[in-house]
Amino acid sequence: MRKPYQVSIYILIVAFAAVAANAQSFRVQCPTSTITHPDPTNAGLNNSEPLYNGPTQFTTPSLGVPGGTTGDFVTPVTGTVNGAIKCMQISGGDGYSTMADGNQVFMFSFGPLSGLADIAAGRPGTQFPNIFNTPYPGTLTRGDPATTDGATSGASPWTGAPGPAFQGFTWNGAVGLAPDIAADVTVANLLEGTFPVTTPATSAGSCTTPPSPTTVTGWTDAPLGLPVGAQVIISNAVAEGNTPTPLGYAGTWTLTCVSTGTGLSPDGVQEYPFQYTANGAGLASDTGNDLAAYVSSPATIDGHVDPRPIMDIGVMNGNIPAPLFAFDEDDEFFLTLTNVGMIMRPDLFEQHTVHFHGYPNASSFYDGVPDASIAINIGASFTYYYLAPDAGTYFWHCHITPPEHLQMGMVGQLYVRPRQDRVPVGGSLYTYLGYQNGISEPTTNPVVDGRTVCNPATDILCSATTPAINTGATRPAAGTLCSGATVVSGTEGTTPEYVYNDGDGSSCYDVVYPMQMHGFDPNFHFVGMTFNPELFVDMKDKYFLLNGRSYPDTVAPGPQATITSDGAMHYSQPLPSIINIPQGGKASLRLVNLSVAEYFTLQSLGVPMHEVGFNAKLLRDQDGNNTEFYTNSITLGGGESLDVILDASDDGCGTYLGTGCAKKLYPVGSTFYVYTSNLDMLSNDAENFGGMMTEVHICNSVSSDTYGNVCQ
């Protein structure tokens, strides 16, 4: 016979487990309008980046403006708002990667749950709201996008040279996002026009009494929870006694009243009245049977998700590097982390966080350090919120036991593009930097924005010091190079852009390649997979990686796939490291070192490195003098970032060799190398001729400005 206390303990455990599971949920968040970026009519204002024409202007605080708020804060003036909204969803879990010697390595890792097609194509996964909030039109399959693309081996099935790439999978919305019915309640009584004579009298609470002949009044058994002006859907129901809803009620209607309190229904019960206007008079009443109809709000996109596709796609979906983020100064960025758990380590209840390393985040709540923020449990989601105040190259990682989680692969890269990229074509870079810094303002935007002001006399951390000399540089047009020259041949797929708000064009580039330096210790990863204690003191990297790959995989185009324990191919290493530069052009290398054990050195054989920024700061002193320099090698410690421009233009050689030197030194079709000078890092574990190395190709022109482009 079972003892009573044993039964009680069993019931308690089951009940607690049910409550804990019910308390967790998956959600996403990507608003189309905010106080900082208002779009009250949902006109799509935040679905593209506006040109920068001067500082954002603000209204005077006014009570009750915007509606429903205290109004004790400023709001932007329409037409002057800078930046937009961008969103991303990622998973925290585990996965496998394939090293260049063929060995598979287990990882704790982040993976994409939005922007899947862009991530696979080597682009950032961040999306505007109209893209992010688009549900998948079919059924996602385990391993997607690799499954839909038809990946059956490590190489991407849709890349080939020469010629452009064609992906089978092209959707970039949020995985699991599904329309939600926010309100769904039972209508106990429905009638049109005047109320029947009852004792006590029927009432509609705070709604109109008596109503017009075409006013429909309904009484629900629970609060409707919708405001006046909202649409509702009335659906037919069949009550006891086989009594259906009379004709004419079913349909979509606009609420004209929602009672603030209860009213007495025709059957003598205190219920919750609402009203709308019908198309005509003469509808039959449906009262006295407790089920007249159902009323609900229309299905909308509000962050509700179906957990099934999230688990199908998110489990074993780890990437190295973690998904790439890129957004623009003045943007608001909503990043949702969903913890799907680790299939290979079911004994671990690992929490995860996202920490933007070195990023000027205003709130510690969103900083990802568990001591001052929160950690995300398995089965839960959390949306981080960021503003983008300063351009530069940063990186991000999980901040739960960082030495372990960084070594295991929970590391990624992000960069913030400067306002200077949005200066109108032909605009003076010096003048527009003055708008930003509060030195002078245009007549259309006359008031200084204190968030962007840069005055070195009062702010030693000023991030965009005005250059000491006005070089007269202007914003070039698309289809040209930083030098202003048109491309040699082909169709140029680039527009000159900038690493920083420099005001003189010194950080201009034609193509951009984020590059993450990292290392794996396969023994540490094996121990991490096999339930054994990890010995941090013995950690020693054996694989040396650029964007998660060692040579020769660094120069293999397209995403690299790995088959995992769920039997499906997954894109585990989406970023190659091929550097294609149009002849006479410049390539921005956004370099970060995310190793927990090594310093890394990279050198360029042939094409000079122009170092323009360090740790997301333009190399310029507070007097406006550029401190940038040319070199052929750089060294980074763990947790550092560097902005280098590979300069294949006359700017890199003209001082010594004169005009036209670049065409002689870097002819079309030539190949150069970027590699580490540490010889023991030019290997793939026990295999020589690999490691941290990639190729630089000089092209007539290129098809786009980042990974996935091809020479033309």
N, C-alpha and C positions, 0 to 999 in steps of 0.2 A: 504493500500500500504506500502511495506517495505521501510524504509528509507535507502538511499544510504550508509550512514556511518555505519549502522548496517551490511549491506551486506559486506562492506569492512573489518570490524572487524572480521566477521566470516571467510572470506577468509584468512585473515592474520593468525588467530589462527590455521586453518586447515593446512596452508602451513608451519607454524612453527613446528607444531606437526609432520608433515611428515619429515621435515628436521632433527628434533631431533631423530626420530626413525631410520632414515636412517644412522645417524651418529654413532649409536651403532652397535656392531657386536660381535658375539661369535667367538673365535679363541682358538687354543691350540698351544703349542710350545714344541717340543721335538727333538732337532737336534741329528743326529747320529754322528756328528763330529764337533769339535770346535777348536779354536786355542790352548786351554789348553789340550784338549783330541783329537788330530787329527786322522782322519781315512779317508784319501783322496781317497782310493779305495773302501770304504764302505765294508770292510772285516769283520765288526762286532766286532771291537776291544773294543767297549764300551758297549758290551752286557754281560760282566762278569767282576768280580773284579780280577785283576792280583795279584799275590803274591808280597809282599813287599820285594825287594832285595836290597834296598838302595835308596838314594834320587834321585828324578827325575833330569836328566841331561838336559842342555839347549844349544842350538846353539848360535853362535855369531850373533847379528843382521846383516841382509844383505838386501840391497835395493831391494824391489820387491819380497821378500820371506817372507811368502807365496805369491803366485801370486795374484795380485789385491790389495795388501796392500802396505803401505809405507815401511814396513820392519824394522821399528825403534824399534822393540821389540824382545825379545827372544822367541824361540819356542822350544818345547820339542824334545829331541832326541828319535827317534823310538826305542821301546824296553825297555825304561827306565821309561815310563810314569806310574805314580801311580794313582789309582782311576779310575772312570768311569763316566758315565752320568746316572742320574736317573730322572724320571719325574712323575708328579702327576697332576690330575685335580680335583677340588672340586667345589661344588656349594655353594652359599650363599643364604639362604632363610629362610624357616620356617619348622616346623614339630611338631610331638607329640612324647612323650615318656610315657611309662607305669611304674608307681611306684609299689613297692612290695605290697602295699595294694590294688592294682587294679585301682587306680585313674590315669587318663590320664592328662598329663601336657603339655601345649602348650610351644613351644620353638622358639626363633630365633636361627638358627643353620646352621652349615656347614654339607654338605653331600658328599659322594664320587661320582665322575664322571669318575673315572678310578680305576683299581684295585678292582672292585666290589667283585669278588669271594674271593680274599685274605682278604679284609676288613671283609666280612661276616664270614670268617673262623677264625678271631681273629689275623690275621697277618697284618703287615704294608702294606699300599697300594702303596708304591713307586715301580716303575717298571723300568727296563732297556728299552732303546729305541725300541728294536725289539718286546717287549711285548706291550708297550704303543702304538706304531704306527700300531697296528693290528686292522683294522675296525671290527665291529661286523658282523658275517656272515649272520645273519638273521634280524629279526625285534624285537627290544627291546619293552617290554611291561611295562606299568605303574606298579610301585612297584618292578620291577626287582632289585636285584636278588631274592627277596622273592617270587614274583609271579611264576617265573620259577621253583624255589625250591618246590613250592606247599605249602607255609606257609598259614595256615588257622586259626591259633591261635597264641598266644604270643610266644609259644615255637618253636624253630627251628625244621623243619620236618626231617632234615637229621642227627641229632645227636642221639646218644644212647650209653649207656654203658652196658656191655663192647663192644669193637669193634671199628673199625675206622669209621670215618664219610665220607659219600659220598654225595657230593653236586651235584644237578642237573645243577646248573649254574657254569661254570668254566672259563669264559672269563674275562680277566683283562685289556683289551685295553681301549682307551679313548672313552667315550660316544660321539656320534655325528661325530667322525672323518670319513671323506669321501674323496675319491680321487678327486683331483681338476684339471681342465684344465686351466692352467695359461694363455695360449695364444690361441685365436680363432678368426681368421680374414678371410675376403673374398679375394680370389684370382681373380683378374680381367682378367688376361691374363696368359696363360701357353703355352710354346713351348719348343721343344727339338732341340738342335743343333744351327745352325747359325740363325741370326736374318733376318727378311725380310728387303728389301730395302725400306726405308721410308724417307720422307723429312718433318721435320728434322729427323736425324738418330735415330733409336731405340738404347737405351743404357741400361746397367745393373748397372749404378752407378759405385761403386768401385769394382764390381765383374768382372770376366774374360770376355773380349770381344776381338776376337770372341771366343765363347765357343767350347768345343770338341763336336763331334757328339752325345755323350750320356749325355751331360750336359743339364739338364732341368732348365730353368729360369722361375720364376714366378714373377708377379708384384702384390703386395697387396695394398688395399686401406687404410691401416693403418700400422704402424711399427709392425713387427713381434715380436720384443722384446726377441728374443732367440739368443744365441751365436753360432758361428761356432762349429760344433761337436755335437750339440744337435739334438735329433730326432724330426721329425715332422710327422704328419699324414695328408695325402692328402685324402679328402673325395669328392665323386662325388656330383655334383650339376646340376640343370637343369635351364638354363637361359631362358629369354623370347624367345618366338618362339619355345619352347620345344626342345632347344639345350642342350643335355647332355654332361658331361665331356667325352672326348674321352677315349678309353681303354688304360690302361697301366700307368696312372698317380696315381690312387688310391693305397694307401699302406703306409707303414712306411719307412721313408727315413732319412738319416743323412745329415745335412746341411754342404755344402762345402764352402758356402759364404753367408754372410748377408751384404748387402750394408750399408755403413755408412751414405749414403744420398739417395736422390731420383734419379730415372732414368726415361728416357722417354720411356713409354710402346709402344707396336706396334700400339695402337689406339691413340697415340699422347697425352697422359696424364702423368704428373709427378706422379709416384707412387713409391713403395718401393720394390726393387728387392731382390730376394734370389735365391740360386742355390743348386742343389743336383745332384748326378749322378744316372741315370736310369740303369736298368738291360740290356738294349739294345737300339739300334738306331731304327728310323723309326716311332716314335710316331707322331700322327696327332696333329696339333696346335689347340689351342682354344683361339682365340683372337677376340676382337671387339664387344663382347656382354656384357661386364661388370661383368660377373659371370662365370668364368671358373671352379672354384672348391672352396672348403673350406680347410684351413690349420690350424692345431691346434697342440699344444704340447700334448704328451701322458698324460693321467691322472696319477697324482702323489700324494703322501701324503706330504702336505706342511703346515699343520695346519688348512686347510679349514674344517669347520664342517657344518653338517646339524642341524639347531636349533631344529627341531621337537623332535628327541630323547633326546636332552639335556633337553627340557622342560618336556617331558614325565617322565624322570628318576629324574631330579633335583628338580622338584616341590614337596613340602611336603616330602623331602627326608632327613630331618635333622637327624643327629646322635649326641648322647651324650655318650662318648666323641666324639668330632669331629674326622674325619679320622686320623689314626695313620701314622706318617712319620718315616722312619728309613733309614739312608744312612751312608756311610763310609767316614772317613777322606780322603781328596784329591778328593772326588767326586764333580761334578757340579750338582746342583739340580734345575730343572725347574718346578715351581709350578704355575699352571694356576688357577686363581679364576674366576668363572663365576657367576655373580649375576643374579639369576632367579626371584627375587622378592618374596614377601610374600603374598600368597593367602589369608590368614586369616586377613591380615592387608593391604588391597589395598589402604587405605588412606595414607600409609607411602611410601615415596620414599627413603627407607633406602639405603645408601651407605654401603659398607663393605670393609674391608682391612684384610690383614694377617700380624701380628706382631710376630716375633720370640722373645720371652721374654728372655732377658739375653744372647742372641746369639751374637757372635762376627761378626757382619755383616759389610762388608767393605763399603757399600754404603747406605746412608740414603734414597736414592730413593726407595730402595726395603725394607725399614724397616717397612712400614705399618702405621707409625704415620702420620696422615693427615697433620699436620703442616709442615712436612719436606718431605713428600712423596705424593702419590696420593690416592684417594679413588675411588672405582669402582661403577659406576652407574648401575641401573637395566638395563638389556639388553646388558651388556658389559662384556668383559673378559680382564684380565691382567695377564701376566706371570711374576712372581717374579723369581729372579735369586740369587742363593746362592752358595758359596763355603763352603766346610766343613773343617775348620782349626783345630778345637779342639773337641776331644771326650767328651762325657758326656750326661747327661739327661737334656733336656730343655722342654719348652712347648710353645704353640702359641695360639693367640686369636685375635679376631677382636678389632681394636683400635678406633672404632667409639663409642662415649659415653661408655667407657669401663665398668663402674659399671653396666650399664643396660645390655649390650650385653654379658658380662661374666656371670651375674646371669641368663640370659635367655638361656644360653647354648652354646655360640659361643667360646668354649674352647677345645683345643686338646693338644696332647702330641707328642713330637719327641725326638729321641735320635740319637746320632752320634757314630758309632762303631769305635774303635781305629785301627790304622795301625797294632798294635800287633796281631790282629785277622788274619792278612794276612802273618804273619811270617811263613816260610816253617816249616813243621813238623820236630822236632828235633833241630830247630834253637835256639840259646841262646837268651833269651829275653833281657838280659843285653847288649849283643853285638849289637843287632838290634836297641835297643833304642839309643845306641851310634851313629849308622848310622843316625838316625833321628835327634838327638840333635847336630850333627856336631862335635862330639868328635873324632870319627875315621870313615873312610869310606872304603868300599870294593874296590878292584881294578876295578871291573866292573862299579862302580858308584863313581868315585873318587872325584867329585866336590860337595861341601856342598850345600844343598838347603836352602837358607836363610829364606824361609817361615816356615821351621820346626825347625830351630835351637833353642835350649833351653840352655841358659847360665845364671844361677841365679845371677852371679856377675854383669851382665849388664841388666838383664830383671827380675824385681821382679814379673812380671805376668807370668813367665815361666810356661807352663801348663803340662810339663812332665819331672820334675826334675829326674835326674838319681839317683837310690837308693844308699844310703851310703854303703850298703853291697851287693856284688854280691852273690846271693843265688845259682847260677848255674841252675836256673829254665829254662826249655826248653819248646818248643811248643808241647803239647800232640797231639796224633793222634785221628782221629774220632773213635767213639765207645768206648772211655775210659772216665773216669771222670777226674776232675781237679787233683785228687790225683795220677793219672796215673793208677789206678786200672781199670780192665775191669768190665763190668756190671755183676750183679749176674746172671741174666737169661734174656731171651727175646732178641729182637733186639733193641739195643740202637739207638735212632734217634737223638743223640746230638753229638756235637763236642765242647770240652772245649773252651770257649772264654773269653774275658776280658772286664771289664767296662772302663778301662783306659790303657794308655801306661805306665805300672808300672815298667817294667824291672825286676821284681822279682816274678811275678805270684800272688801277694797279692790280686788282684781284679778278679781272675779267677772265672768263674761260669759255670754250666752245663746247666741250663735252665734260661730263662729270662721272666719276667712278668712286663710290664709297668702297672702302677697303678695310676689312677688319683683320687685324693680326691676332692670332690666337694659337694655343697649343693644347694638345691632348696627351695625357698619360694613359695609355691603354690599360695598364695594370690597375690604375685607380678606378677606371670605368668598369673593369671586369669585377673588381671587388664590390663596387657600388651596385652591381646587378645581382650579385650572388650572396647577399645577406651577411656579408662579412664586415668586420670593423675596418674603416678606412684610415690608413696611416698617412696623415698629412705630411709628416716629416720626411717620408720617402717619396713624395710626389716629384716626378721628373718627366717633363714632356718628351715624347718620342715622335709625335707627328706635329709638324710646324705648318700652320695653315694661313692662307689668304682667303677670306670669305668661306671658311669651312673646308677648303680643299688644298691639297698639295699638288705640286707639279707632277705629272702633266695634266691632271684634272683641272687645274686652274685655267687652262686655255681650251677646254672643251666647251663649246657653245651650249647655251640653254641650261635648264635645271638638271641636276643630277638626282636620280631616283634610287631608292633602296627598298628592298622587300623586307617587311617587318613581320613580327610574330602573329599579326592578324591575317597573314597570307596575301596582303595587298601591297602593290608598289606605292610608295609615297615619295613626293619630291622632298628629299631630306636636305639638299644643299642647292638652293635655287640660284645663287649668285656665282657666275664665273668671275674671272679677274682679267679678261682680255681687255686691253686698252687700245681702242681704235681712235686715231687722231686724224682729222682732215689735214691735208698738206698746208703748212703755214699756220696751223691752229694751236690751241692750248687745251690741255686736259687737267681738270681739277681732280686731284686725288684726296679724298676725305679719309684720312688715316686715323685709326684708333688701335691701341694696344689693350686687349682684354685678357691678357694672360695673368694668372695669379703667381707665376713662378719665374718669368723670364723678362729681361729687356730684349727688345728686337731692333735690329738695324736693317734698313732697306737702302739699297743704292741703285742708281740708274746708270746703265752703261750706254752712253751716247747722248741721250736727251737730258739737258740740264733740269734740275729741280729748282723751282722758284718758291721759296718758303714765304707764305704771306700771313699765316696765322698759327697760333699755338694755344691749345686749350680754349678754343672758341673765342679768341681775342685777336683782333687785327694787330699785326706787328707795326705799331705806330706809337710814337711817344705823345705826351700830353701837349706838346707844342705843335703837333701836326706833322712831324718829320717821320717819313717812312723808315722803319728799321728792318724791312724785308731784305732778303739776300738770296743769292744763288748758291747752290751746293750740288754735290753728286751723291750725298748719302745723308740719312737722318736716323736718329736713334730715339726710341720711345720706351718709357717704362710703363708698367701696368697702370691703367687708369689715366692715361694721357691721350690727347688727340692733337692732330697736326694737320694743317691745310697746306698742301704742296701743289704747285702747278707745274706739270711737265710742259716745258716751253719749246715747241717745235717751230716757233716763229722767228722772225728776224730780231725780236726783242731779246732773245736768249743768246744771240751770237753776234748781232750787228755792231756792238761796241768794239769788238776786236776784228771782225772779218768783213764788216760793211754790209750794205743793202744787198739782198739776194742770197745771203749766206745760208738761210734755212733750206732753200730749194736744193742747194748742193749737198748740205750735210744730212738732210732727211728726205731723200727722194721717195716718191710714191712707190710702194711695194716693198720698202725696206722694213726690217724687223729689228727691234732693240729689246733689251731685257731689263726688268726690274727684279732684283733678287736680294737675298740677305748675304752679307759678307761673312756671316758665321758659318763656317764650312760644315759643322756638325748639324746645322739646321737645313742643309740642302740634301736631306734624306727623308725617306718614308720608313720610319722605324729602322729595321735592319737592311732596308733596300736603299742603295745609293741613287744619285741622279733624280732627286725629287725635291720635296720640301717647299720652302717659301720662295717661289719664283713664278713670274708670269711674263707675258710678251707684250710689246708695244708695236702696233702696226700703223704705218703711215699710209693714208688712203687719199684718193682723189677727193672724195667726200664721204660722209657717213649718213646712214638712213635715219638715225635718231641720236639723241644726246647722251645716252647712257647704255648700260648693259642690254644685250639683245640687239644692238645695232650691227650693221654689216658694212664693210667697205663697198663703195660704189665706184 
